[in-house]
Amino acid sequence: MRLSRMPLSLRVPVISAGLMVLVGLVASQQVLSALGAVQDARLRELARLHIDGLSVALGPDVLRRDVWEVFDTLDRARSAMDGKRMILTVVGDESGRVLAASDPRRAPVDSDMSGLLAGAGTLATISAAGADPMVRVAAPLVFQGRETGQILTELDVSDLVAERRRALAALVAGNALAISLLALGGYVVMRRILRPISLLAAQMESATGLPEPIPGDRIPKGDSELARLVQTYNAMSGAVEAKAEAERRLAERERFVSLGRLSSSLAHEINNPLGGLLNATDTILTYADRPDVVRSSAALIDRGLRHLRDVARATLDQNRIDRNGMRLALEDFDDLRTLFEPEATRLGLRLDWAVAASALPPLEAAPVRQIALNLLLNAAEAAESGGWVAFAADASDAELRLSIRDSGAGLPEASLRRLLTSDPMPPGGGVGLRLVHDLVAAGGGRIDHSRAVAATEITVTLPARAPC
């Protein structure tokens, strides 16, 4: 798992453990370096004392080339060291030939020392830092200021190498234990510290609609930043719920306002057929014995009643609360025309209506009806008497496009801001235009406004999605 995808409660302990590993490596390297420096100093001091002592003891014998005396001195030195550190000592003459050795089988007398000298260090450079348990050191044999030969000593440093390994193992084990304990403790502490954030994330993920506040008994105690964060979330969820309720009430009020504006036109629209229906009823009563008159009057009554039914159904559908969730149908545009035509007639406007769609995308009916009706009423108010209002609807599988045009002078700047932006509404009305903006924004749609010569056009595009 990538570090950026880890939960914060895991990421912080992992980063802390990584930093502790880095610090542990640096500290361990420093400890091992200090131990190595101490070991090398002890080894060099021991080798120097050994070679200086042999130089003093063997100087005269080497000058005389007294092989037996040199060998006897080497044997006594080996016995004194008990063979614990000095494994092999070889003494050579000025020409590089072996005079004597503590182990004649490895360095026969009068053999060439060059093979033994290969890879040997000096007193200043020998070190036990490598993995080789044997170290060789070569130095000149000086007697009375004169170099009379060479001394080669092989030292056993296996105990020093083992000591370094034990120190390394102890450091690794100690660091691993400390890092594990600290990482575990950091995880527990971080989980406890971040518990409110985890609770907040779970609460937000589980919300299917409006955010729900976190119960008070689950809020961290005290005035910590995390407690204030949860309290801020609760306040925000309350504000969102209040805003949703206010928007719902606003939509309801705007719907009733729209119907109120249409009420006079609808009353006129109903009154006209009623007069005709009453006349037809009187005609039937008067000429009940004439079948042709009765049939003609009955046909008139049928047409009038059907018209009244259409007006009543359109009005009821517009004001039905249970329309929420119902899918948009072509009949909804017929209802809109039935509702709006009396208003256009009352204001003396020509109405052009075109619905060029055989099928509609999946959209909720109630928001689309409210958007179209609000824009039509606004266009009717803007168009002067004798003007015109045009409505067009075009649809595809992907979107619905509504176009409302009028012959008015155009929208004022304040009305345009209400329709096209989310800026705070200035006083003076315009609630219907802001409701259109909010409904279109909630549906993920777009509003376009254009002004041509003696014509204003507002286009609403709603993508196919449910709910709208």
N, C-alpha and C positions, 0 to 999 in steps of 0.2 A: 504494500500500500504506500502510495506517495505521501510524503510528510504533509503536503498541503491539504490532502483529503482526510487526514486523521482528525478525529474529534479533538477539541481543544484540551479536554481533560487528559488525553493521551499525548498530544503533541508537546505540551510543556514538560512533562516528566521525561519524554524521549530526548528533547533538546537538552534538558538539564543533565541527563545521563551521558549524552554525547560530550558535553562540556567537561563533565567530571572525568570521563575517559581520557580526554585530551590532557587535562590537568594531571591525571594519574600517570600518563605516559611521560610527560615532561618531568614530573617529580621522580618517577622511577629511574629515568635516564640520569638525572642528577645524582641520585643515590648510588647507582651502579658506577657512574663516573668517579664519584668520590671514593668508593670502595676500591675500584681499580687503581686509582692513584696511590692509595695507601699500600695496596699489595705490591705494586711496582716499586715503590720506594723501599719497602722491606726487602724485596727480592734483589734489587740493585745493591743495597747496603750489604746484604749477605754475600753476594757474589764478589763485591769489591774487597771485603775483609778476607774472603777465602783466597782470592788471587794475590792480594798484597802480602798475605802471610806466606803463601807458596813462593812468591818472588824473593822474599827475604831468606827463606829456608833453602831454596833450591839454587840460588845464584851461584855460589862457589862450585856446587856439583855440576851445574850445567857448563860452567867455564872449563872444568876439567873433563867434561863429558863422562862423568862417572855414572853410568847407567844404573848400577845397583843401588847407589845411594839415592838417586832420584826416585827409583821405584820404591825403595824402603820409606822415603819421606811421604810419597803419595799413599802408600798402604797405611801408614800411621794416621794420615789426615782422614782417610776414608773410614778407618776404625773409630776415630774420634767423633766423626759425624754420624756414625752408626748407619751410614748408607741411607739416611732418611731424605736427604735433599740432593746431595752430590752423587750422581749416578756414575759419571765418568769424568776423569781428568786426564788430559794428554799434555805432555810437555815436549816441545820441539826445539830444535836448534835454530841458529840464524838462517840456515839454508832451507828450512821448512821440512826437515826430516824428523821423524818421531824418535825421541830419546827414550821415553818411558811412558807407560800409561797404567792407570789403575785397573784396567781390563785389557791385558795384552792381546787377547783374542780379537777384540774389536779394533785395536790400534797396534799392530806388530811393530817392534823396534825397527828403525831405519826405513819405515814406510813413509810414503808421501802424505802430508797432512792436508793437502788442498781439498780432497774430498770431504774431510771432516769440517773444514773451515767454511765450506759452501753453506750459505744460509745462516751462519752464526752471527749474532748481534754483538754489539759492544756494551760496555758497562752503562753507557748513557742511553742506550736504545732498547735494551731487553724489556719485555713486558709479558705478563701472564694473562693478557686480555683475550688471546685467541683460545680456540678449542683444543689445541695441541697440549697434551699433558707434559711434554718435554720441551725445554728451552736450552739452546746452546749459546754460550758467550765466549768470545775470543778476546785476548788482551796480550800485549807484549810483556815479556818477562824482563824486567829492568833490575839490574844489580849495580849499585854504586854509580848511578847515572848512565849506565850503558845498557843498551838493549841486547841481551844475550840470547834471546829465544822467544818462544811463544807458548802461551798456556790456553788450552781449550777446555772448558768445563761444561758438562751437560747436567742441567738441573731438573729435578722432578717438581713440577708445579701442579700436579693433579689435585692436591688438596686445595690450592687457591682457585682452580677452575671449579671444583665442586662447591667451594664456598660461594662463588659468584652465582652458580646455578641455584643454590639454596636461597640466596638473597633474592634472586629474580623470581623464584617460585613463591616466596613469601610476599613479595611486593604484588605479584599478580593476584594471588589469593586474597590478600588484604584489600586491594583496590576493587576486585570483583565483589567482595562481600560489602564493602562500604558503598559502592555504586548501586548494588542491588537494594540494599536497605534504604538508601537515600531516594532511589527512583520509586520504590514502593511507597515510602512515606510521602514523596511528592505527588504520586498518583492519588493517594488517599486524600491528601490535603486539597489538591486541585479539584477532585470530585466533589468534595464538601463545599469548596468555595464557589464552584461553577454550578452547583445544584440548582440555584434559582434560574440560571440561564438555560439549563437543560429543561427545566419545568416550563419556562417561557416558550422555548422552541417547540416542545411537545404540545403545548396549549394552542399555539398558532397553527401547527400542522393538523391538529384534530378538528379545527374549526371548519365546518363545511359551508357556512354562510357568514353571518356577522361574527366578528371575534367575540369570544366569551371571556369575561373577567376571571382572574384566578382567585379562588376562595381566600378569605383573609387568614385562615389558619395555616395556609401553605406559604404565606409571604414570610421571608426571613425577618427575624426580630432585629430590632435596632434601626439606626439611621444610616446604614451602610449604602454604598453606591448601588449595590445589587438590589437591595430592598427598594430604593427609590426608583430603580429601573422597572421592577415589577409593578409598583404603584403607578408609575407613568403609563405602563401598558394598560392597566385597569382603567385609568382615566381616559386613555385613548379609545379603548373598546366602548366605554360609555358614551364618548362623544360620537363615535361612528354609529352606534345604535340610535342616539338622539338625532343625528343627521339623517339616517335612513328613515326614521319615523317622520321627521319634518318633511323629507322629500315625498313620502307617501301621502301625507296630508296635503302637501302642495299640489300633488297630482290630482288628488280627489277634488280639491277646491277648484283647480283649474278646469277640471271636467265639468263641474257644476256651473262654473262661470261661463264656459262655452255654451252649455245648454241654456243658461239664462239668456245669453245674447241671441240664441236662436228661438227662444220661447214665443216672442211676438210673431215671428215669421211662421213658426209651426202652428200657432193658433189661427193665423190667417189661412194657412194651407189646409187646416182641418175644417174651418168655418165654411169655406167655399163649397166643398163637396156636401156638407151637411144641408146647406140650403137646397141644393139640387136633389138630394135624397128625399127631403121633406116634400118638395114639389112632386117628385115621382110617386111618393106614397099617396099624396092627395089625388093624383091622376088615377092611380089604380083604384082607390076607393070610389072615385066619381064614375069611372068608366069600367067597372068590374065586369060588365056584360060584353065588353069588346076585347076579344083575345089579342088582337094585334096591338092595341094600346097597352094592354097588360104586359105583353112580351117586351115591347120597347121600353116601358118603364122599368121592368125587372132587370133588363140588360144595363140600364143606366144605374140602377141601385147596385148591381154587382160590380160595375167598374168603380163606383164611388167607394164602396166598402173595401174593395181590394186596395185602393189607394190609401185609405185610412189605415188599413192593416200594415201596409209597407212603412208608412210614416211612424206608426206606433212601434213596429218592430225595430226600426233603425234607431229610434230614440231609446228604447229599452236596452238594445245591444250596446249603445254607447255608454250607458250609465250602469251596466251590470258589473258588479264587483267580481263575479266569478269568471270574467273573461280572461283573467290572468292565466297564462299557460296555454290558452287555446291558440291553435296554429292559424296564421293568416290565410284567408281564402279570397277568391275573386268576389264573392258576395259582399265582403267588407267594403270594397270600393263602391259597390252599388248602394250600400247603406250610407256611405259618406256623401254620395251625390244626392240621395234623398234628403239627408239632413241639411246640406248646404244650399240646394237649389232655392228653397223659399227665401233664404237670406239674400241671395243674389237677385231674385225677383223683387224683393222689397226695396233693395238699393238701386234697382234699375240697371243691373250689370249684365253684360253678355257672358255666358259661361261656356267655355270650350272644355270638353271632357274626353280624354283619350287614355284608355288602358290597353296597352299593346303587350299583353302577356297571356299566354295560354296555360302556363304553370308558374307557380311562385316558389321561391326558396323557403326553407324552413325558418320562419320567423314568428314571434308572438304577435297576435293580432292587436292587443290592446295598445302597446306603445306605438305601433305604426298608425293606427287610427287616430291616436291623440296627436301625433306629430303632424299628420296631414290636415286634421281639422283645425289645429291652432294656426298653421301656416295659411290655410284657406281663409279663415276669419281675419287674419292680419292683412292678407292681400285685399279682401273685400273692403276693409276699412281704409286701406291706402288708395284704392282706385276710386276715382270720382264718379258721380252719377253719370251714366251714359258710357262708362268705360267698360273694361272687360277683365275677366280673370280666366286663366287657362291652367288646367291640371293635366299632367301626363304621368303615367306609371309604366315603367319598362322593367322587365325582370329576366334574369338568367338563372342557371343553377347556382351561380356563385354569389349573386348580389341582387338587391332591389334598388331601383333608381326612381325617385320621386322628383318631379319638377313642377314648381308653382310659379306662374308668371302673372304679372298684373300691369295695368297701364298707369299706376300711380307715380308720384313724384320721387319715390325711393325711400329707403329707410334712413332715419336720422342716425347720427354717429352713435348716440347712446344705445339705440335699439340694436345696431349692428354689434356693439360690444356684448350686449346681452346674448345675442344669437351665436356669435362666433367665438367668444372667449369665456374663460372662467373668472374674469375679473369681478370684484364685488359689485353688486347691482346698485346703481345710484337710485335715489328716490324718484318716484314718478311712474310706477307701473312697469309693464314689460315682463310680467311674471310668465306669461305664455311663451314668449320667445326664449327665456332662460330654461323653461321646462323642456322645450324642444331641444336645446343644446344639451341638457343633462341626459335626456332619453337617447339621443344619438350617440353621445359619448359612452353611455353605459352599454350600447350595442356595438361599440367598436367601429362606428360609422364616421362619415365625413360630411360636413356642410360647406357648400360653395355658394358664393354670392357674386352676381354680376349685374352691371347696370348698363343697358344699351339705350338707344334713343327712344324715349317715351316708353320704356319697359324695364321692369325689374324682375330678375329671375333668381330664385333660390332652389338649389338642387341638393337633395339629401340622398346619400348612397349608404346603404346598409348591407354589410356582408352577411352571407348565409350562416347563421349560427342560432342556436337556441339555448337559453333564452335570448331575446333581442337586447 
